[in-house]
Amino acid sequence: MAGRAVGLARCLSAGESLHVRTPPTITSACASASASILTHHIHADIADGKRYLRFRSASNPAALEVARSSFLKNRNSLIKTMSSASSSDESAGAVHSHQFTNRLVDELSPYLLQHAHNPVDWYPWGEDAFKKAKQENKLIFLSVGYSTCHWCHVMEHESFENETIAKIMNNYYVNIKVDREERPDIDRVYMTFIHATSDRGGWPMSVFLTPELQPVTGGTYYPPEDKWGRPGFKTILLNLAHQWNEQKDEFMSTGAHIIDVLKKVSEIKKSTDVVELPGEECWKKCVSWYTREFDDNFGGFGSAPKFPQASIFNFLFHAYSRDKDSSSGKKCLNMCLHTLKKIAQGGIHDHVSNGFARYSVDGKWHVPHFEKMLYDQAQLVIAYTDAYLATKDEFYSDVIKDILTYVDRDLSHESGGFYSAEDADSFPTKGAPNKLEGAFCVWEYDEIESLLGDKFTPDKLSYMDIFCHHFNVKQDGNVEPGHGSELDNKNILIIYGSAEETAEKFKITTEKLSEILEECRQVLYDRRSKRPRPHLDSKMLCSWNGLMIAGFSRAGQTLGDKKYIDRAIKAATFVKKYLYNENEKILYRSCYRDSHGDIAQISTPIKGFLDDYAFLIKGLLDLYEASLNRDWLEWACQLQEKQDELFWDEKGHGYFTSQSRDVSVVLRLKEDQDGAEPSGNSVAVHNLVRLGAHDIGGGTPRRERAEKVLTAFASRLEVAPSSLPEMLSALMFHKDSPTQVFIAGGRDDPRTQALLRVVRTRLLPGRIVAVADPGACGNTVFSRIRPLGDAPAAYVCRHYACSLPVTEASKLEEILDEKP
């Protein structure tokens, strides 16, 4: 019956089954349905804006003030929250009056605001929409995406701005828009359904639900009209509406069965009361898999499209550090370094404005999907930090600085929070009618020539020749055919050689080459700054801010640069002020920037999810080790206790993604894959072991809980270890036990700082470092360590046994460089 339910669901769209693969366990039974186009007036009754609140900069941060009594008063300024700090993403065109306005105008999410003037009668996710669906007995059409999603823009333009399609949607459906970054719990529930019933997934996600929020069919992007042997969106809407009217009971039964099936399929639990921890064979199997998939030419794993998945680097660097002299260890290091170098040289790296795009559509890292995500910048900082620690090659430290320059300049609110993303699409020129993907980033040869053609070195070397050679700029463009007409005759800067090779060709030093290229970059940067900027998603997410705090903290430690640590402190202070409820000791998922530049919050803030807690705790632990301020460590401990309370599964172990209190979430899931972002459970294991090593909250209970998470995911780790590289790193961390370095001495004492530099300049995944300033701490670990006389002393503990204290940096180096 369950298989029949899923099979029926896949067929209800009158053709959906033609382009998806039916799993062997799912049968297909689908009746054709006739359709007729019916029209209906657009619903125009918009409620007053009751959800808009904002923090005034000078106000008490513990209090929220009502900033808007009606959206009608400030509709235009609300829409402007989608723009960047420096210029609106709509700056290429004139200010428009809007023919249509729907409920989304009263939201703060940049993605929802992008749809506020569709003719579709959109609702945000909430009780108003659910109530309407039940009262009018209609199916729900759920559309999930995010503001920098290219194909979300395409479907909006083709379908949601189409008045004929909008009338069908409004007549037959209750239409709900969800920002997947605001509500990852909703996104994961219905993406689980899409993955279970088709061979693809992605955004925009389009799902049809019963009034009880049970999915019956869905997909991703739909073209507006029938084409390529597939039904168009309009056909699907009409066929489903007809079948709903004829077969409501069967739809409801189908939805209930699908939820039952998904609950069983998605359940992660311990198989018996006694489950052994996975062992070394898991990470060896994973290393073998990555070795087979590795691209020896351009790095990365598998074929195009290629993603710089940072969890893989974390795992491989960890595997290398455990056995540096073995052939396997060396291979792990080589795969990381080669990939990271090719990514940094590729078109996925913005050589003019810094930072990295989301992924490359080709195998050479040349043609990116141009959106830039905060979580990529955060995680890549740590990957390049590990590369620098392993090699001391300044190539990698330069990339660290490049990323942090971009984030601090373009993704930062003045109060300290980090914005979410920049879009791939922008207007190519002021006054252009349409946005194009990559328009902000690509170059025509003639434009570069107009900027650099008259620049020469004193000995008559052409800047243009040097720049074009180094970055592979071609007169007819360097993008191979097949990537879309908007990239015809365009250049995406990429380095196929090296600085040494370019310097040799032009008979100059690498230092002189660096000067010339930097001058050229600045010229291009100044010109690019005059182009219409891509849309900025100014939403600030707790989880991604946590990752970025970790990135700045790790970079500050590794490079010995206090400004990066100070930036991490500023961000953590921001999170505590705007994304933390001091009374309830809970995190909020998101906050926003309003049209005045102040921090805004909705009237009922979205409560934090597992990732918000786990990623922020990670960031705070890294910040403690960078700043040595125990307040961050204590807050991490408090958040861990709250995470345990809200998300822990007492029966099956591991952490649920969402809390149990939201009845609109029909499935409570556990994330079992480290993808673009690591799984909250993977990061949680690292956090628990680290907190346990500090004896914060009781070391043994923390370690035991970490082990329970690992046993809950044991089957997944054994069968498909490459799906959880971050958790495999956590497994190695737990198995090996952390390397603890405790230093007793004044934090500002130069001798203490010298000992700290020894620790911070080594690749030691899973190491714990703490400083006991005499008389400042009273926890169980610090009570056991003392300076030697007046000299700061370092204690190195491995496998729960500690070395004798050392006071000289050279002696500490010897101990840390010994094979554990």
N, C-alpha and C positions, 0 to 999 in steps of 0.2 A: 504493500500500500504506500509506504514512504517513497519507494522508487517511482511509483506511478504518479505520486503527487509532484515530485520534482520534474518528471518528464512532462506532465501536463503543464506545469508552470512555464516550461521552456517553449511550449508550443502556442501558448495563448496569444502571442503577438502576431499570429498568422504569418509565419515565415521566419521567426527568430531561429528555429531549429535548423534552417538551411545553412547557417554560417557558424554554427558552433558544433563541437564534437560531443556526442552523447556518450558519457561513460557507460561501460558495459552493464553496470547495475541499474541504470536508469532507462526505463522504457519510454517510448514516445507515442502518444495518442493525441491527435489534434484534429479538431473539426474546423473546416473552413467557415468563415462567417462573412456575410455581406455587410457592406458599410454604406452609409449615406451621410453626406455632409450637412450638418445642421448648424445654424448660426444662433448667436446669443449676444446680447449687449454686454459690453465689458463692465465688470463690477467696479464701481468708482467710489464706494463708501470707505474712506480711509479714516481710521481712528486717530485721535490726537496722540501726539508723541508722549508716551508715559514711561518709556524705558531709557531715556537719555539723561545721564548724570555725568558730571565731570568734577575732577579735583581742581580747585583753584590753587595756583602755585603757593599763595601765601596762607592758605587755609590749614587748619589742623589736619594732618594726614590721616588721622583715625576716623575722620568724619567725611561723609559724602554730602554734597549739597545739590539740590535739584537745580539744574542749569537750564533746562528747557521745559516749559509747561505745554508747549504745542509744537509739533514738527513744522506746522505751517509758518510759524514765525521765522524759522531758521533753516528752511529746506535747502536753500542754495549753499549755505555754509556747511551744512552736514555733508552734502555731496562732495564738498571740497576736501573732506578728510581723506579722500582717496588719493590726493595729490602728494607729491614729495615735498620735503621741507623747502627746497630751493625753487621748484617750479611745478606747476600743475601738469599732470600727464595729458590734460586736454588743452595745453597751451598752444597747440598748433592751430586750433580752430577758435571761432568766436563762441561767446556764451550763448547757449541755446535755451529757448523756452521749451518746455516739455509738454507733449500732447497727452502723455499718460503718466500717472504716478500711482504706485502701489504701496503696500504696507512696509516694504523693505526700506523706504525712505526714512523710516524711524529707527533703523538699525545703525550700528557703528562699524560692523565688519566691512572692510573695503570691498570684499567680494559681493556681499549682499547689496551694498550701495551701487555696485555696477549694474544691478538689475532693477534698480528702484524705478526706472522709467520705461520698463518693458510694458507692452499692453497685456501681458500675462498678469493675472490677479495673484501674485505671489504672497505666500505667508512665510514667516520664519517658523522654524521648528518650535512647536509649543501647543498648549492646550486649546487655543482658539482654532487652530487648524484641525486638530483631532475632533473637537466638538462639532465643527461644521461638517466634517466627513461623516460622522455618525448621524447627525440630524438629517442631512440630505441624502444619506445612504449612497455615497459616492466613493469611487476609488481615489486613492491619493497618488499623485505623480510627484516623486521625490527626485530632485536634481541636486547633486552634490559636486562641488568643485572648489576652486580656490582662485584668488584674484589674478595670479600670474600664469594661469593655465591657458596655453594657446588654443587648444581645441575646445575649451570652455567658451572662449571668445567666439570661435567659429560657430558653435551651435547656438549661442545667443543671437548672433547676427542673422543666421539662416532661419532659425525657428522661433526664438522667443521674441524677436522684434517683428516677426511676420504676423500681421493682424488676423489673417485667416486662420493660421494655426493657433494663435492665442485665443480666438473665439471658441475653437473646439476644446482647448484645454480648460477654459473658464466655464464652459457649459457642462462638461462631463466629469471634471476632476476638481479636487482640491489640490492646489499646486504649492509645494513646499520647496524652498531653497535652503541649503545648508552649506556653510563654509566648513570644509573638512578639517581645516586647521583649528577652528574654534571648537568643533565637536568631533574629535577623532573617534569617540565611542560609537556615534551614529554611523560614521563612515565605515568603521571596521565591521559592524554588524552586517550592513548591506553589501559591502565588498566581499565578505565571506560568502554571501549568497551568490553573487555574480561569479566568483571563482568556482564555486561548487557546481554551477549549472552551465558554465561555458569554459572555453579555453583561453579567455582573456580577461583583462581588467584594466582599470585606469580611469581617468577623468576627462570629461565630465562623466559621472556615473548617473545613470537614468534608471530608476526602479519604480515599479508600480506596486502599491501596497493596498491591502484591504483597510477599512476604517479602524481595524484593530492593530494596524501597523505591521501586518504580516506580509512579507514579499510574495508576489505571485509570478512576476517575470521582470526582466530588465536587461540592461546592457550598458554600453558606454556612449560614444558619440553615435547619433543617428542623423543621416542626411535628411533634409526636409521632404524630399520626394523619392519615390521608388527609383532605384538605380542599382546597377551591378548585380542584378538578380536578388536584391534585398528589398524588403519593404521600407519605405521612408517613414519618417516620424509621424506624418499626418495619417498615413494608412494604419500604422500601429495604434495611434490614439483612437481612431474610429472603430477599428476591429475590436479592440479591448472594451470600449464603451458599449458596443453592441452585445458582446458576450457577457459583460457584467449584468446588463439588463435582463438577459435570458437565463443566466446561470449563476446567480448570486450565491446560492447555497453551495454550489460546487467550488466556486472561488474561495469562499470562507473555509471550506473543508480543506482545500488545497493549501491555503495559507497556514492553517494550523498544522498540517502534516509537515510542511516545509520547515517550520520552526522546530518541530520535534526532531526532524532529521538533522538539522544544523546543530542543535544542542548536542546530539550524540556524536556527530562528526567532529565538532570543534572542542569537545571536552578533553582537557589535559589533566590527567590525574595519575597518581601512583597506582601501578597495577596490582601490587600486593602491599601488605603492611611492612615488609622488609624488602627494600630495593637497594642493590649495591650501587655505589657511585660509578659512573662510567670511568674508564681508565685511559691509559696512554694510547691505546689503540684508536680512540676517537680522534685525538688531534693528529696522530700519524696519518690516519685515513683522510683527514681534511687537508693536510699538507700535500698528500699525494694527489688529491683532486685538483687543488690549485696549480700544482706543478703540471698536470696534464692540460689544464685549460689555459695556461699562461701563454701570452703572445710574446714570443722572443723578440720580435721586431719593434713593436710599439708599446709593449707592456699591456697591463690589464688582463682580464680573464674572459675568455669567450670572444664572440664576434660582436659586431655592431648591433644595436647601440651599446656604447660603453659608459658605465657609471663609475665614478671614483668612490667606490664604497669603502668608507674609512674603517669600518669594522674589520675588514679583511686585513688592512695594514696593521691594525692593533694586534690581531691574532698572529700574523707572520712575524712581526717584530718580537713579540713575546716568545714565539717558538724559537726564533734565532737566539734570543738572549739566554735561553736555557741551555743551549748547546752550540756555542759559537764556532767551535772548531770542526764540527761534523759537516759532511757534504750536504746533509739535509738543512742544517742551520745556515750554511752559506747560501744555499739555494733560496731559502726564505728571505734572507737579506737582499740578495740580488733581485728577486721579484719585486720587492718593495722599492728599492732604490731606482731601478730601471723604470718602473711604472711612474713613480713620482716625478722623475726627471722628464719623461715624455709628456706627462700631463702639464707640467710647468712650461714646457716648450711649445705645447700645442695651442690650437685656437680656442680650446675650452678655457684657457687662461687669458684673461683680459690684459694684454700687454700694455695697454694705454691707460686704462682706469683702474687696474688692479682687480683682484678677486677672481673667482672661478664660476663658470656657468654650471648649470645643473648636470648636463651629460653631453656626450658627443654622439651625433647620429651616424658617424662613420667610425672605422676601426683605427684611424690614425690620430684621434683626438683633435681633428682639425675643425670640423663643422659642428659647432655646439648647438644645443637648444639653449637660447641665449638668456633665459631667466637665471637669476642668481638668488640662491636660497641661503638664509642665515645658517641653517644647520650644516650645510656643506662647508661654509667658511670655518665654522667652529671646529668641525671634526678634522678638516684638512690641516688646520694649524697644528693639531696634536700629531698627525701623521708626519708632517715635515719637521716637527720638533724631534720626534724619535729618529728620523733620518739624520738630522744634524747631530744628535747625540751619538749615533752609531758611527759617524764618519768625520765629524768636525769640519765638513765641507761647507764653506760659506754660501755655496749655491743654494743650499736648503734653508739657511738662516735668512737669506735674502727673500725667499718665498714667504717665510713666516711674516717678515716685516711688510711685505706686499699685501698679504691678506688682511693683516690688522690695520694697515693704512686705509684700505677700502672700507672695512667695517666701521672704523672710528669716524671716517669722513662721511660715508653715504648711508649707513644703516644704523645711525645712532641718534637718539633723542637727547637734547641738551641736559635732561635730568638724569641720564645714565642708562636708560633702557635701550634695547636693540630691536630694530624693526625686523619684519619677517622676510621680505623679499623684494626684488626688482623684477619687473616684467620682461618678457622676451620681445614684446611688440612695442613699437613707438612710431610716431609720425616721422617720415623721412625728412621733411622740411616743414617750416612754419607755413600754415595754410593748406597743407596737404589734406585731401579728403579722407584718407584711410591710413591706418597703422600698418606697418610691415614688420615681420619678424626680423630681428637683428639690425634694424635700420640705424640704431644708435651706435652700433659697434663696427659695421663694415665700412670699407673704404674703396673708392675708385682710384685707379692709378693717377688720373689727371688731378684729382684733389690733392693727393699726397705730393705730386710734382709741384703744384702751385704753392705748397707750404714749404717744401724742402729744396726745390730746384735751384734756388739762388744761394744756397749755403755750401761753403767749401772750407776745408782746412787751410792753414797758411801755405801748405805745399800743394794746394789745388786738388785735393781729394774731395770728391763729391759726396755730401751727406746723403743725397738721394740714392746714389749707387750703393753706398754702404748699407743704408737702411733697407733698401729693397732686396739686396742680396741676403742680408741676415734674416729678414722676416718673410722671404719668399714672395715678395710682391710682384705681380705680373701685370703687363699692360692690358691684357684682356681679362684680368681677374684670375685668382688662383683656386676658385672653388670648382671642383669637378662637376660635370653635368649631372642632373638628376636630383638636385637639392632644392628645386623650386626657382621660378623665374625671378623672384625678388633677390636672389643671390647671383644672377647672371652678371658677368663683368665686374663682380665685386671681389675684394680681397679680404680674407680673414687672416690676420697676422699669425704666423707659425714659424718655428725655428726647426729646421731639419738637421742643421749642423751643430756647431758650437761656437762660443765666443773665440776660442783659440783658433778655430779654422777660419773664421771671418777676419780676425786680426792678421793671420798669416797671409791671407789672400790680398789684403790691402797694405801689407807691410807696415803695420802699426802695432803698438803694444795693446794688450788687453785693457790696460787702464785707460788708454786714449780711446779705444773703442767704446768702453763703458761711458765715458764722458760724451762722446758723439751720440750714442744711442739714447742716453738720458735727455740730452738737449732735443733730439728729434721727438721723443715721447712727449715731452712737455709741450712742444709746438702742436702736436696732434691732440693732446689733452685739451689745450686751450680752444682749439677749433671744435672738438667734440662737445665741449661744454656749452657751445652756442646752439647745438642741436636740441630739438624737443626731447626731454628726458622720458624714459620709460615710466610707466606707472609704478609707484612705490606702495607696497602693502605696509602701511604704518601700524598695523596691529602688532602688539608686543606679547609674545607667548612666553609663559613661565619656563616651559621645558627647553625651548631653544635658547632663551637667555641663560639658563643653567649651563648648557653646552658651551656657550660663548664665554661665560665666566671661567669655565675650565680652560678654554683655549688661551685667554689672556693670562691666566694664572700660570699655566705651564710654560708659555712663552717667556713670561717675566722671570721665572726661575731659571730656565735654560739659558737665556741670553743675558741674564743679570741686569735686566732693564726695569727699573722701578716704575717707569711710566705705564708699563703694561699691567703691573700689579695694581697700581693706583686705579687704572681703568676698570679692572675686575672688581675692586672694592666699590667703586662708584656704581657699577651695575648691580652688585649684590645689595647695596643700600637701596637702590631703586626698587628691586624686587620686594624687599622687606617692607617698603613704604606703600607700594601700590598693588602688589599681588599677594599680600599676606594679611590675613585677618588675625590680629593679635589676640582678640578675645576668644575666638574659637580655635586658634592655633592651626588654621587650615590655609592652603594655598588657593589662589584663583588661577584660572586657566589663562586669562588674557586681559589686557587693558589696551587703550587706544589713544591716538592723538587727535584732538579735536581741531576745528578750524582756526582756533586761536593759538594753537601750538601747545596747549595744556594737555595734561593727561586726563582721559575720559574713561568712564566705566558705565556699563549698563546697570539699570536699577536692581536687577537680580543677577549679580555676577555669576559666571559659569565656574563651578567648583572644579578644582584641579583634578587631573587624572593621574594614573600611576607614573607616566612619563614626567609629569611636572615635578613630582616629588623625587623620583630617582635621579633625573638629570640635574636638578638643582642641588641635591645632596652631593652628587659627584662634583659639581662646580664648587660647592662650599668646602669640601675636603681638599680639593686642589688649592683653593684660595687660602685655607688655613696653612698649608705647607709653604705657600708663597709669602704670606704676610706674617705668619706665626702669631696671629691674633686668635686666641682661643675662643673668642665669641662666635666666630664662624664655625668652629668645630662643635661647640655646644648647640648652636642652632641646627646643624646637620643632624645631631643626635635627636633633638626634639622632633624634627621632621620625619626621621626614620621611625620613631615611635608612632607618629600619626599615620604614616604610610602603613605600618603593620596593622593598625586599628581599622583603617578604611578599606584596605584592598586584600588582605591576607585571606587565603582559602584554608580554613582550619581542616576541612575534610580531605581535599586533594592536594594541598600544599601549592606553593607558588602564589603569585599575585595576579588578581584580576586587573584588567585595564581600567575599569570604571567602578564607582561605588555602587552599592546595592540599593540606594534610595530612589533612583530615578525610574519610575515605572514605565516611562516611554522607551526605555532601552530594553528591547525584547530578548536580547541575548547578552549575557555577561561573559566576556571572552578573556582569554589569556593570549597575549602576543607571543608567537613561537617562531619568529623570524627576525634576524638582524638585517634590515634592509637599508634604505636611505638613512634611516635613523636606527640606532640599536634598539633592541627590545628592552622595555622597562625592567623585565625580569633579569636580563643579562647584566644590566648596569646595577641592579639591586644586589646581585651576588657580590660584585666588586665592592660596593658600598658596605655591605654587611661585614665582609672580611676586614676591610679597612677600619671600620668602627670597632670591630672586635679586637683588632691589634692595638687600638688606642685604649682598650678597656673602658670605652665609653658605653654606658648602658649595660655593662656586663659582657666581657669578651666571649665567654663560652656560649651563652644563648644566641649571640649574633652569629657565631660560626655555625652553630647547629641549624639556625634558620637558613643560612646560606646553603648548607648541605641539603636541606629539605627542598629548596628550589631546584637544585641540580638533580635530585632524584625524581622530582615531578616531571622534568624534561628529559629524563634518562633515555627513553625510547627514541625521542627525536634526535638527541645527540649521537646515539649509536647508529641510527639508520641514515640520517641525513645531516652529518655534522657541518657541512658547508653552509647550511641554512642558518647556523647560529655561531658564527666565528667569534663574536664578542663573548658569548657564554662559554665557548671553549677556552678563551683567554681567562675567564673567571674560574673555570674548572682547574686550569693549571695553577692559577693563583691560590686557590683553595688547597689543592693537593700539595703544592710545594711549601705552603705557608709563606706569609710575607717576609721579606727582608726588612727588619725594623732597625732604624738608625735613630737612637735617642741621644741628644746632645744636652749635657748639663752645663749651662753657662749663660751669661748675659746675652740677650738677643743682639744687642748693639756692639758687643765686644768683637773687635777685629779677628780675634782667634776663633771665636764661635763662627763668624762669617766665613773664615777660611775652611773650617770643617764642613760647613754647609755647602760651599762651592764644590767640594769633592763629591758630595752626594748628588748635587743637582746637575753636574756635568757628565753623568754616566747614564747609559741606557740600562735601567734597572726596573723593568715592568713589575708592578706589584710591590714596589718598595714603599715603606712608610717612614716618614721623617717627622720628628717632633723636637722641639727645644724646650727644656725646663729651665726657665729663668728662676734662679734661687728664690724661694719664698713665694713664688707667684702661683704655684699649682699644688693641688693636694690630692690628685687622683691616684689610683693604685699603681700605675706604671711610674709616674714621676716621683712617687715617694721612695722608689727603690734606687734612684740614680743620683749621684752627687758629682760635683767637680772634683778634680784631684788638686787639693790645695786651692790655689787661686786660679788654676788653669782649667778652662773649659775642657770637658772630656766627652768622647763619643763612645757609645756602647752599640755594638752591632749584634742583633739577635736573629738567628736563623733556626727554623725548625724548633722554636721555643727554647733554644739554648743561646746564651749571650756570651760574647767575647769579653775579655778583660778590657777595661776602658783604655782608650788611647787619646793622647793630647796633640799629637802631631798629624798634620794633614797627610804626609807621606805614608805614615803607618795606616791611616784610615784607607788610603788608596789601595794598599796591599791587601787589606782584609776584603774590601769590596770587589777587587779584581780576582780573588780566589774563586774557583768553581765551587758552587754550593754543594 
